[in-house]
Each structure stands twice: as C-alpha cells, then as structure tokens.
Amino acid sequence: MIVLTNSQMKEAEQKAMTDFGISSLILMENAALNVINYIEENFNKKTKIVAVCGKGNNGGDSFAIARGLFSRGFQVSVFVCGDMERATPDCKANYETVKKLGIPIADNLKEAVSKANITIDAVIGTGLTKTLRADTAEIVSCINAYSNYIIAVDCPTGINSDSGEVLGSAVKADLTYTFHSPKKGLLFYPAREYVGELKVGSIGTPVFEAENAPYINTLTDEEAAEMLPKRLSSSNKGTYGRVIAFSGCDEMTGAAVLNLKAAYKSGAGLACGISTEKCVDVIHTSLTEAVTKIAPNEKGFLTPEALKKAKPLLTEKAVITAGSGLGITPSTKALIKALVNTMETTLIIDADGINCLGDMKEELKNSKANVILTPHIKEMSRLCGKTTEEIKADPIGTAILFAEEYGVTVMLKDAVTVIASPGGKVTVNTTGTAAMSKGGTGDVLAGLTAGLSAQGLSPHNAAALAAYINGKAGELGEKEKGSYGLRASDLCEYIPKIMEKLK
C-alpha cells in the first residue's frame, strides 16, 4: 500500500476534483462513511458518541460522521472548537446540516467526553506543522484525560503527519482512521504511540503516483501473501534454493543456529552453516537438518579460507548470509572483504559483518553480488557517519541515500524498519513488538531474509517480506508467551505459522 506525505495527499485530492470531477464534499462524505460503517459494525446503538470538531476540513469530516451516525440511530452529540464563521466552506456546510437536524451541541467538553463511550477527535487533522496553541492543547488534555475510547479522524490532533513529531501535545487515540493511504509520519515514533490501531479507508481518490518523490509503501496482509514463494506439488529441495551461512564463532554459537533455523522455517530447501568446529557442534545439537562445514579459524574466528568450503555449494539458487555472531577481527574482516569482492549471488551482510565493512564500503560499489545490508541504528551510524539522532530524524532519507550511493539494498532496523533499494523504492515495515527487543532477533531476520531470497524473491521483496513476517511472528509470540518471555528462538516457531496464515 502506497504511503503519502501530506502534500502528496492534497495533490491526490486535487486530481480527484479537477481531473475526475469528484467534489470535495463527496470526498468528505466518503471519508465519513468509513468511520460510520466501522462504528456501526463494532458498536451497538446504545453507544454514546461525541464528535469534537474543529473548523477545518477535518472538523467537516467529523460533522458528517455525526450526521451519518445520527441518521442510523446512534446517540450522538458534537462539541464545536473554534468560530464556525471562519470555518472552511465544506466544514461549515456540514455544521449547518448538523444544526438543522437538531443534533445536540455540547457546551462542556469535560462533561461530554466523560459521558460518551466514544470520543471522535477531529480538532486538527493532517495539516498541522506548528506547536498547538494553548487553548487547543487544553482541549487535547481534556480529551485524553476523560475519554473512554478515542477514534482520531485522519490523524490525531497534535501530530505532524509528515514527520511523526508531537507538536507540544497530542491526542492519544485508540484507533486512527486515515484515508486513501497511510500518512508517512503516522508510521514512525513518536506518532505511533498516539495513533493506536491504524485503519485506512477509501475516499474515491484515484491511484496516486508521486512525481519527483521516493516510492514509499507499506505491506498489507494481502500484499504480503502475494509475495510468498509458491510451493509446487512437483518439486524437490533444489527447487527452493540453498542458504549458506558464514556465521558464529567460538564465543557466539547461537547466531548460526538462528540463521539456519529461520532459513529452514521460511521454506528454503537446504541450509548450510560454515563455521568453527565448536560452533558446528552446537549447530548439530540444536538443528538436526542442518548441513555444516568446519572451516579454518584463528583463535575461534573464521578466516577467508572458509570460502573454499562454500564453493561446492554455490549453485544458481544459493544465497549467502554472513556476519551474525561472526566477531570483529582482522580475519573476519578479510572474510567479509572476500565475499564482497568475489560473490555473484545474493549476499546478506548482518551484524558483525556490517561492522567489519569499515573502510571497505567503496568496494560495495563494484561488488557483483546483490548485497542486502541489515544494520540497526548504531551500525548504520558507523556505516554512514551520521549520528543516531540524525538517522532517527530521517530514516527513509538515510536509507535511500546509502542504497543509491553504494548500489545495495538497505534494511535499516529500528522500532520501525525501513527497506530501501537503488532506484528509490522504499518499504516501511509496520509489524513487530517491544517483546522482540532482545538479542538474536536480528539473526533470525537475516536467516529469514536469506531463506526467502533462496526461493526466488528479489533483494527488496525478500527484505520487506522478511521484516513483515518476522514482526508478525513477534506479535503472535507475544500473545502466547508474553512480552517478557519471548525469545529469538521462539520466533522461528512462529514464522511458518504466520506464513500459513498469510497463504
């Protein structure tokens, strides 16, 4: 699903009006119908609802929602914020209709929201760019303090829908119903803390293609299902590719296990671990199906000689992941350099592999491999020379610039993961949970990405789908094991369950 900025959304609405003759009032009516239908499907007619309406088109949406709910038998009232003589024409039109219908207009906000089962927040929508005025901040505070359940229309009041910034204070919604497309800022923190559940409704605007702007999207379940590798009745293990993992060392054996287990759980035909003797022993103890190769090491860390072990396995459908638990030594740096310079397949570089790149970033430009880098924020900081604060302020821009400059796919991991590829394609991942904030989840993600790549997905699609499935696995795991007890190894058990649900 395409993600838009506020200006792009305005452009889409303008196209609908000028190119297709869809009036702004019809767009407003369509927006309102999404919320009306949602409430009718999920709440009974005894539900008390108050719509808190501003004087802009966001308020106009909410007046239309109140009118529609009133006509369907709900107990509705409105609270008016601001001078309606200064309202936008569409907002004023819907306000006048509300008055003519005799819908109650509340004069005490605290009393109105306290008595209501649902508060509809439509004070200010997606156009906010400045810190809230004191009087509006008081309204926000009252809504947050006394509401029982809050539905924000398009965007919670107080949120910059482009940056995700909280402009002084913001309504903390239980549900945000946005229209046509998710707005970019709503996908990132701190806005995510205020959005609650995010739903997207159609308002009849045509498909929008941003001009001179990055192509940004986010996956839905339906889109993720379309991307899943197909399982053929006439197939064998060779059909689904090979994953070769240069991972683990004597000090960090579990990373290799997680790589290989996630690759198998994703459907890869064969997964082979190339590591130290100690690490290989652990792999065999933990994962019966794994193929292994014991490679030369220096003091428990792999050397470039490990490449020789991989050559017999390098078929057309072989994919390499390197770096999880590898350690950072002169020998592992030399191994990563050799992989970058000699491989011609998909090469996923994770964790210590990224830190080993160091001053060899330029060599990425000449690599014949389809390189996928999976840095978290601190690793990205070391790679690109920006501070973590600068990266968090613009993760999309950071990922795009690096992907373009070095010709690689970047999976920039954080609470919200951004996948960027050369050419400007960007996917923002929306799945996941704080229960996944533990060591090893990145190793699972690297193995999952490799497994999907081995089954034929492009680097960008493999990374985007892996992030989506990994996050969904974390969400399901949290429900069953709790937010404290979920481990990275548990994710591997939920990966195939998520894939089957999507299928």
C-alpha positions in Angstrom: 0.0 0.0 0.0 1.4 3.3 -1.0 2.4 5.8 1.7 1.9 9.6 1.1 3.1 12.8 2.6 0.5 15.5 3.5 1.3 17.5 0.3 1.0 14.4 -1.9 -2.4 13.6 -0.3 -3.5 17.1 -1.1 -2.3 16.6 -4.7 -4.3 13.3 -4.9 -7.4 15.1 -3.7 -6.9 17.9 -6.1 -6.5 15.4 -9.0 -9.8 13.8 -7.9 -11.6 17.1 -8.1 -10.1 18.7 -11.2 -9.4 15.6 -13.3 -12.3 13.4 -12.4 -15.0 15.8 -11.2 -15.2 14.3 -7.7 -16.2 17.3 -5.4 -14.6 18.0 -2.1 -18.0 17.4 -0.4 -18.1 13.9 -1.9 -14.6 13.2 -0.7 -15.6 14.3 2.8 -18.8 12.2 2.7 -16.7 9.1 1.6 -14.3 9.7 4.4 -17.1 10.0 6.9 -18.7 6.7 5.7 -15.6 4.8 6.6 -15.9 5.8 10.3 -19.7 5.5 10.3 -19.6 2.0 9.0 -16.8 1.0 11.3 -18.7 2.2 14.4 -22.0 0.5 13.2 -20.2 -2.8 12.7 -18.4 -2.8 16.0 -20.7 -1.0 18.5 -24.4 -1.1 19.3 -27.0 1.7 19.0 -26.8 2.4 22.8 -23.3 3.6 22.3 -23.0 7.3 23.2 -20.7 9.3 20.9 -19.4 12.8 21.0 -17.6 14.3 17.9 -15.1 17.0 18.8 -14.9 19.1 15.7 -12.5 21.8 14.6 -13.2 24.4 11.9 -11.1 22.9 9.1 -12.0 20.0 6.7 -11.0 17.5 9.4 -13.9 19.0 11.5 -16.1 18.8 8.4 -15.4 15.1 8.2 -16.5 14.7 11.8 -19.7 16.8 11.4 -20.5 14.4 8.5 -19.7 11.4 10.8 -22.1 12.8 13.5 -24.8 13.3 10.9 -24.4 9.8 9.5 -24.4 8.1 12.9 -27.4 10.2 14.0 -29.4 9.0 10.9 -28.6 5.4 11.8 -30.0 5.7 15.3 -26.9 6.3 17.4 -26.8 8.7 20.4 -24.6 11.5 19.0 -23.6 15.0 20.1 -20.9 17.4 18.9 -18.6 19.8 20.6 -17.5 22.7 18.4 -13.9 24.0 18.6 -13.4 27.5 17.1 -15.5 30.0 15.3 -17.7 28.4 12.7 -18.0 31.7 10.8 -14.3 31.2 10.0 -14.7 27.5 9.1 -13.8 26.1 5.7 -16.8 26.0 3.3 -17.2 22.2 3.4 -16.9 22.2 7.2 -19.5 25.0 7.6 -21.9 23.2 5.2 -21.8 20.0 7.3 -22.1 22.1 10.6 -25.2 23.8 9.3 -26.8 20.4 8.5 -26.0 19.1 12.0 -27.8 22.1 13.4 -30.8 21.7 11.2 -31.1 18.0 12.1 -31.2 19.0 15.8 -28.1 17.0 16.8 -27.2 18.1 20.3 -24.3 20.6 20.5 -22.5 20.2 23.9 -21.2 23.2 25.7 -19.0 21.4 28.3 -16.2 19.3 26.8 -15.3 17.5 30.0 -18.8 16.5 30.7 -19.4 15.5 27.1 -16.4 13.2 26.7 -16.8 11.8 30.2 -20.4 10.6 29.5 -19.6 9.3 26.0 -18.5 5.8 25.2 -16.6 7.1 22.1 -14.9 10.4 21.5 -14.2 11.3 17.9 -11.2 13.5 17.6 -11.3 15.9 14.6 -9.9 19.1 16.0 -7.0 19.4 13.7 -6.1 16.8 11.0 -3.0 16.2 8.8 -2.2 19.8 8.1 -0.6 20.7 11.4 3.0 22.0 11.3 3.3 24.3 14.3 3.1 23.7 18.0 -0.5 23.6 19.3 -1.9 26.9 20.7 -2.6 26.8 24.4 -6.4 26.7 24.0 -6.1 23.7 21.6 -3.6 22.0 24.0 -6.3 22.3 26.7 -8.8 20.6 24.5 -6.3 17.8 23.8 -5.6 17.4 27.5 -9.3 17.1 28.3 -9.9 14.5 25.5 -7.0 12.4 26.8 -8.0 12.7 30.5 -11.7 12.0 30.3 -12.5 10.0 27.2 -13.3 6.3 27.4 -12.4 5.4 23.8 -10.9 7.7 21.2 -11.2 7.5 17.4 -9.0 10.0 15.6 -10.1 11.1 12.2 -7.3 11.0 9.6 -4.6 12.0 12.2 -4.6 12.5 16.0 -4.7 16.2 16.8 -1.2 17.4 17.7 0.7 15.1 15.3 2.8 16.2 12.3 1.6 13.7 9.8 4.8 14.1 7.7 7.4 13.7 10.4 5.6 11.9 13.2 6.5 14.6 15.6 4.3 15.5 18.6 3.8 19.3 18.3 3.5 20.2 22.0 0.9 17.6 23.0 -1.3 15.2 21.1 -4.5 13.1 21.4 -3.6 9.6 22.3 -6.1 7.6 20.2 -7.2 4.0 20.5 -7.9 4.0 16.7 -6.9 6.3 13.9 -8.9 6.1 10.7 -6.9 7.7 7.9 -8.0 8.0 4.3 -6.7 6.8 0.9 -3.2 6.0 2.1 -1.3 5.9 5.4 0.5 9.2 6.0 4.2 8.8 6.4 4.5 10.3 9.8 1.9 8.1 11.3 4.1 5.0 10.8 7.0 6.3 12.9 7.6 7.1 16.5 6.7 9.1 18.5 3.4 9.3 16.4 2.9 5.5 16.6 2.4 5.9 20.4 -0.6 8.2 19.7 -2.1 6.5 16.6 -3.3 3.3 18.3 -4.7 0.9 15.7 -4.3 2.3 12.2 -7.0 1.8 9.6 -7.1 3.0 6.1 -10.3 3.8 4.2 -11.0 4.6 0.6 -12.5 8.0 -0.3 -12.7 7.6 -4.0 -9.4 9.3 -5.0 -7.6 7.8 -7.9 -4.4 5.8 -7.6 -1.7 8.3 -6.9 1.9 8.2 -8.2 4.2 10.8 -6.6 6.2 12.8 -9.0 9.8 13.5 -8.2 9.5 11.7 -4.9 10.5 8.3 -3.5 8.2 5.4 -4.0 7.2 4.6 -0.4 4.9 1.8 0.6 4.0 -0.5 3.4 2.7 -4.1 3.2 -0.8 -5.3 3.9 -1.5 -8.9 4.7 -2.9 -9.3 1.1 0.2 -7.9 -0.4 2.5 -10.0 1.8 0.5 -13.1 0.7 1.1 -12.3 -3.0 4.8 -12.1 -2.4 5.0 -15.5 -0.6 7.1 -18.1 -2.5 4.9 -20.7 -4.1 5.1 -24.4 -3.1 4.9 -26.7 -6.0 3.5 -30.2 -5.9 6.2 -31.3 -8.3 9.3 -30.1 -6.5 12.4 -31.2 -4.5 14.8 -29.5 -2.1 16.7 -28.0 -5.1 13.5 -26.1 -6.1 13.6 -23.9 -3.0 17.3 -22.9 -3.1 20.2 -23.1 -0.7 21.2 -20.8 2.2 24.9 -20.7 3.1 25.6 -19.0 6.4 29.0 -17.7 7.3 28.1 -17.1 10.9 29.0 -17.8 14.5 32.3 -18.1 16.3 33.5 -19.9 19.4 32.1 -17.1 21.6 28.7 -16.8 19.8 27.5 -20.1 18.5 23.8 -19.4 18.8 23.7 -16.9 15.9 24.5 -19.6 13.4 21.7 -21.8 14.7 19.2 -19.0 14.5 20.3 -18.1 10.9 19.9 -21.7 9.7 16.7 -22.5 11.7 15.0 -19.3 10.3 16.1 -20.2 6.8 14.6 -23.7 7.0 11.4 -22.4 8.7 10.9 -20.0 5.8 10.9 -22.9 3.3 14.4 -22.9 2.0 15.4 -26.3 0.5 18.8 -26.6 2.2 20.6 -24.6 4.9 24.4 -25.0 5.4 26.4 -23.4 8.2 30.1 -22.7 7.6 31.8 -22.1 11.0 34.3 -23.1 13.6 34.4 -26.7 14.9 32.9 -25.6 18.3 30.1 -23.7 16.6 29.3 -26.7 14.2 29.0 -29.0 17.2 26.3 -26.6 18.7 24.5 -26.5 15.3 24.3 -30.3 15.1 23.0 -30.4 18.7 20.3 -27.8 18.0 19.3 -28.4 14.4 19.1 -31.9 13.1 18.5 -30.9 9.5 21.5 -28.5 9.1 24.3 -29.2 6.8 27.7 -28.0 8.1 31.3 -27.3 7.0 34.0 -26.9 9.6 36.2 -24.0 8.4 39.7 -22.8 9.4 39.8 -20.3 12.2 42.1 -18.0 14.1 41.5 -18.1 17.9 37.9 -19.2 17.3 37.1 -16.8 14.5 36.6 -17.6 10.8 39.2 -16.7 8.2 38.9 -16.1 4.4 39.8 -19.8 3.9 36.2 -20.5 4.8 35.3 -19.5 1.3 36.8 -22.7 -0.1 34.2 -24.7 1.9 31.4 -22.9 0.2 32.4 -23.4 -3.4 30.8 -26.9 -3.9 27.5 -25.4 -2.6 27.4 -22.3 -4.8 24.7 -23.3 -7.2 22.5 -20.9 -9.2 19.9 -20.8 -6.3 22.5 -20.3 -3.5 22.2 -17.3 -1.2 24.8 -16.3 1.3 24.3 -14.7 4.7 27.3 -13.5 6.6 28.1 -11.8 9.8 25.7 -13.0 12.5 27.8 -13.7 15.6 30.9 -13.6 13.4 33.1 -11.4 15.6 35.2 -8.5 14.5 38.8 -9.4 14.0 41.3 -9.0 11.1 40.5 -12.5 9.9 36.7 -11.9 9.8 37.2 -8.5 8.1 39.2 -10.3 5.4 36.4 -12.8 5.0 33.8 -10.2 4.5 36.0 -8.4 2.0 36.5 -11.6 0.1 32.7 -12.2 0.0 32.0 -8.7 -1.3 34.7 -9.0 -3.9 34.1 -12.5 -5.2 30.4 -13.5 -4.8 27.9 -13.1 -7.6 24.8 -14.2 -5.8 22.6 -12.5 -3.2 24.8 -11.6 -0.2 23.1 -10.6 3.1 25.6 -8.9 5.4 24.4 -8.7 9.0 25.6 -7.7 12.4 29.4 -8.1 12.8 29.6 -8.4 9.1 28.4 -4.8 8.8 30.9 -3.7 11.4 33.6 -5.5 9.5 33.0 -3.4 6.4 34.7 -0.4 7.9 36.8 1.3 5.3 35.8 -1.1 2.5 32.4 0.5 1.8 33.7 1.7 -1.6 34.1 -2.0 -2.6 30.4 -2.4 -2.3 30.0 -0.3 -5.5 32.0 -2.8 -7.5 30.5 -6.0 -6.0 28.9 -8.3 -8.4 26.6 -9.7 -5.6 23.1 -8.4 -4.9 24.0 -7.1 -1.5 21.5 -6.7 1.3 22.7 -4.8 4.4 20.8 -5.2 7.7 22.1 -2.5 10.0 20.4 -1.4 13.2 20.6 2.3 14.0 24.1 2.2 15.7 25.5 0.1 12.9 24.1 2.5 10.4 25.7 5.3 12.2 29.1 3.7 11.9 28.5 3.0 8.2 27.3 6.4 7.1 28.9 8.7 9.6 25.7 10.2 10.8 24.7 10.4 14.5 21.9 8.1 15.7 19.8 11.1 16.3 20.2 12.3 12.7 19.3 8.8 11.4 16.2 8.6 13.6 15.1 12.0 12.4 15.2 10.8 8.8 15.5 7.1 8.5 13.9 7.0 5.0 16.3 9.6 3.6 19.3 7.9 5.3 18.5 4.5 3.9 17.7 5.9 0.4 21.0 7.8 0.2 23.1 4.9 1.2 21.3 2.5 -1.1 21.8 4.8 -4.0 25.4 5.6 -3.3 26.6 2.1 -2.8 24.2 0.1 -5.0 22.8 -2.1 -2.2 19.5 -2.9 -0.5 19.4 -1.4 3.0 17.2 -2.9 5.7 17.5 -0.2 8.4 16.3 -1.8 11.6 14.6 0.0 14.4 11.2 0.0 16.1 10.1 0.8 12.6 12.2 -0.8 9.9 12.9 0.9 6.6 13.9 -1.1 3.5 15.4 1.0 0.6 16.8 -0.1 -2.7 18.7 1.6 -5.6 16.1 3.4 -7.7 14.3 4.9 -4.7 11.9 2.1 -3.8 11.2 2.1 -0.1 9.1 -0.1 2.1 8.2 0.9 5.7 7.6 -2.1 7.9 4.7 -1.8 10.4 4.8 -5.1 12.2 6.6 -6.0 15.4 6.5 -5.6 19.1 8.7 -4.5 22.0 8.8 -8.2 23.1 11.3 -8.6 20.2 13.8 -6.2 21.7 16.2 -9.0 22.6 19.5 -10.5 21.3 19.1 -12.9 18.4 16.1 -11.4 16.7 18.3 -9.9 14.1 20.0 -13.3 13.5 16.5 -14.7 12.8 15.7 -11.9 10.4 18.9 -12.4 8.5 18.2 -16.1 8.1 14.6 -15.5 7.1 15.7 -13.0 4.5 18.2 -15.5 3.1 15.5 -18.2 3.0 13.1 -16.0 1.1 15.9 -14.9 -1.3 16.8 -18.5 -1.9 13.3 -19.2 -3.0 13.5 -16.6 -5.7 12.4 -13.3 -4.2 14.2 -10.1 -5.3 16.5 -8.5 -2.7 14.0 -5.8 -1.9 11.0 -8.1 -1.7 12.9 -10.7 0.4 13.9 -8.0 2.9 10.5 -6.4 3.0 8.6 -9.6 3.4 11.1 -11.0 5.9 10.7 -7.9 8.1 6.9 -8.2 7.8 6.8 -11.9 8.7 9.4 -11.5 11.5 7.3 -8.8 13.1 4.1 -10.7 12.8 5.8 -13.7 14.3 6.8 -11.5 17.2 3.3 -10.3 17.6 1.9 -13.8 17.7 4.7 -14.9 20.1 3.9 -12.1 22.5 0.3 -13.2 22.7 1.2 -16.7 23.5 4.4 -16.2 25.6 4.1 -12.7 26.9 6.1 -9.6 26.3 8.8 -10.5 28.8 9.4 -14.2 28.0 9.5 -14.2 24.2 13.0 -15.3 22.9 14.5 -15.0 19.5 14.5 -18.8 19.1 10.7 -18.7 19.7 10.3 -16.5 16.6 11.5 -19.4 14.4 8.5 -21.5 15.6 6.0 -18.7 14.7 7.5 -17.9 11.2 5.8 -20.8 9.4 2.5 -20.2 11.3 2.5 -16.6 10.0 3.3 -17.8 6.5 0.5 -20.3 6.6 -2.0 -17.7 7.9 -1.0 -15.3 5.1 -1.3 -18.1 2.5 
